[in-house]
Every structure is written in structure tokens, then in C-alpha cells.
Amino acid sequence: LAQKSPQFSQYLECQEAMNPASVAVDDKMSVGGIYRLQWAGFDGAPKNFLLNLSYPFKIGDSRHGLGIMFLRDDVGLVTNQSVLLQYSYRIKLLEGDISLGLNVGFISHTFDKDEVDLTGGEGEMMSGDEYHKGTDLFIEAITAEENSDVAFDVSFGCMYRTDRYFAGLSVLHLTASKVDLGSESYQTYIPRCFYAAGGYAFDTHKAGLTIMPSGQVWTDLSTWQAELTGTLEYNKRVRGGLSYRLGDAFVFRFGVDVIPGLRLGYSYDLPTSRMIKSGGSHEVSLRYSFKPQFAKKDKYKSERIL
């Protein structure tokens, strides 16, 4: 029943991971990635990697977006990997656009049974250890059976976006597919996760400064999490911000457009929970975006206009 969706502090830089309706929503082709090291200093600490490619296109007057996303989530001896095809359809509505999005793909779930430690380091069981006994039914089963499974995955989202603000709703893992590693001791499912996110950009009286409050809430109907973010951007090129993830961490964020279209970001999570004993969490993002232009070759019917 554990969480099956990775957490990213720079959620504004990877909205495609939480809502497929955001794919190519800005009419730009982009390729981007995020790497997250959570609770640095702990053995088996979570590591997340995301890579996304999106492409906008038109069919007549209608606008669409296509994308592909690769996602890897390592937690201890468990690895989840996703490969998802993404699609979005946008419709003009009032002063902005409303978009609908769909993810279709697969999730691979792997348990590294060869790294299970049944000893106290010297060939003997740890004294008083109730979690690593050789007679544990789960350990006996998982180390003797298959160690991976692949599940079908579908997600859906919608978003309304203008030049000033956005608001989106989405549900990930609609199919709630079961993961079965060949043993009754290791059967679980990927729970549905519901997301709501939004933000607004306020221009200040000072030239080039923009204040952007935003936030998101998610739940799998078993637990929930909320995050509030404030971002200050200068000249649409340099930005910094602070987030608070309820009961979890303060997040310090910084980003810069290295060159037009190339966006680099870094964030650091300072835990407010007992995980403050760790080295915190680090996250790096990089994205390159541009508007694809396919120039038409000029054709001349007469030598007089050459």
C-alpha cells in the first residue's frame, strides 16, 4: 500500500509527470529531465530520474501534443520504471485554453532479491532482529521466485491555462494494476493518485519582477500531501523560490535560463520531520524548449520574379 508515484520538489518544471494535459501546452517542442536524491546520506535512500520529450502539432485548426516519458524510481531494493506515451488535445476557451491529456504505457516493478541481507555481517543473524529471519515466509518466497513484473498503466488529466494562471486536475494509475512476483507473499497493486495544482503570475511595479504563488495537493485516498510555493522571477530569466511541504520539508529553489530556451534548476529540501537527521534532498532539472518551425521552400513560377 506504499506510495507508487515519485515526488518532485520542482513540480512546476515537470508538470507532465503529474498531469498529461500539460504536454506541449505552450506550443513548444521540449526535452527535459530531473534527477532527485532524497534523504542523502542514508543507504537505500530514494533516487528518482525523469526524462520527457514533447512535441506540438496541428490538424487543421485543432492543436495537439505528443510526448514520451521515462521514469525510474529506486527505493532500497525496489525499482519501479515507467515508459509512457502521452497525448494532449487543446481547445480555445475564453481567454485561455483547456486541454485534456492521456498517458498509456507500462510500469516495471523489480525487487533485487540477490541483495537481501539475512546475516548480521559475520554470517550470523542479528540479535533481536525481527525483520531478517531466514524463516520469514516473505523472504523465503521472494528469494525463490520471480523478481519482476510488468503492469499496464493509464492516466488522465485536464488543465485550464492562460498567460497569467493555470489550474489542473489529474488521476494517475487509473487501472490500479496488480503487481505479482509469482508468490502469494508478494502481491500488491499500484494505487490511483489524484492531483490538483494551480498557480498565478503577478507583475510587480518594478520592471522585470514577477511574483508567482502556486501549489499542489495529491492523495491516494489513504494518505495525502500538500505543498505551497512562492517564486520570484526577474526578467523572465532568473528565478528563486521557497516551498513548504506540509509536515515534511522546506524547499529552497533556484533557476536560470542559461541561454534562450535552456532552463536549469536546482532545489534543496530541508526536512522538518525526523528525516532532518539525513543530509536533506537534492534535485537538479534541465530543459530545452523551442518553437518548431518548418520553413516552406519558395517556389517561383516565372524567372521575372527571381
Sequence and secondary structure as in RCSB ss.txt:
>XXXX:A:sequence
LAQKSPQFSQYLECQEAMNPASVAVDDKMSVGGIYRLQWAGFDGAPKNFLLNLSYPFKIGDSRHGLGIMFLRDDV
GLVTNQSVLLQYSYRIKLLEGDISLGLNVGFISHTFDKDEVDLTGGEGEMMSGDEYHKGTDLFIEAITAEENSDV
AFDVSFGCMYRTDRYFAGLSVLHLTASKVDLGSESYQTYIPRCFYAAGGYAFDTHKAGLTIMPSGQVWTDLSTWQ
AELTGTLEYNKRVRGGLSYRLGDAFVFRFGVDVIPGLRLGYSYDLPTSRMIKSGGSHEVSLRYSFKPQFAKKDKY
KSERIL
>XXXX:A:secstr
    S   S GGG GGGT GGGTTTTS EEEEEEEEE STTSTT  EEEEEEEEEEEEETTEEEEEEEEEEEEEE
TTEEEEEEEEEEEEEEEETTEEEEEEEEEEEEEEEE GGG   SSSSSS  TT SS  TT HHHHHHTTS  EEE
EEEEEEEEEEE SSEEEEEEEE TT  EEE SSTTSEEE   EEEEEEEE EE SSTTEEEEEEEEEEE SS EE
EEEEEEEEETTTEEEEEEEETTTEEEEEEEEEEETTEEEEEEEEEE SGGGGS  EEEEEEEEEE          
S GGG 
